[in-house]
Amino acid sequence: MSEPTPKTPPGSTRGSHVSEGEARALAEASRETSWTAPSFVREMFLGRLDLSRIHPHPEPDPEEQVRGREFMGKLERFLQGVDGEQIERDARVPPEVIQGLRDLGAFGIKIPREYGGLGLSQYTYGRAMAMCGTVSSALVTLLSAHQSIGVPQPLKLFGTEEQKKKYLPRLARVLI
């Protein structure tokens, strides 16, 4: 059985609900049909690495670097007291470790400061995940699932200001 044709044009608003058919129609209408702009990734896959397409590299924010170093120092000190082998043996992250990560703000590394997060960069986030990985892969999974594939990142990128104000502070504190 085929989907009924939407009665409203794709992308138009009709209350707060969009049907599956409307969403699919919008996605299909948004698809590129011809590649006219140069693409770094396309060229890379074709064996032509053109670094001029990604230069200049963004300049790091000196203030963020200072805050990032402070966070990384606190995280390193905290992780020294975490028994990664015990986490593996028990197949669970102890509540006191989760609370310690909460207290550090580790669940809100990339959430902007105005919403209760640390407001640190992807670079600092990656370094923090690498450091956690030296102790336990379970910690990396816990933190990255929450911040990368979980709610905060899509909400940060695509949420309305009202949604960000309502949910991001709660996500930065992560109340599990």
PEGIJO-V662059 format. One record per pair of residues at least 12 apart in sequence whose C-alpha atoms are under 6 Angstrom apart, sorted by the first residue. I is the first residue (numbers start at 0). J is the second residue. D is the distance in whole Angstrom. If there is no record, write none. Layout:
i j d
I J D
I J D
This chain:
i j d
5 21 6
9 21 6
9 25 5
10 25 6
39 52 6
83 134 5
83 135 5
106 171 5
107 171 4
114 167 6
114 168 5
115 168 5
116 171 5
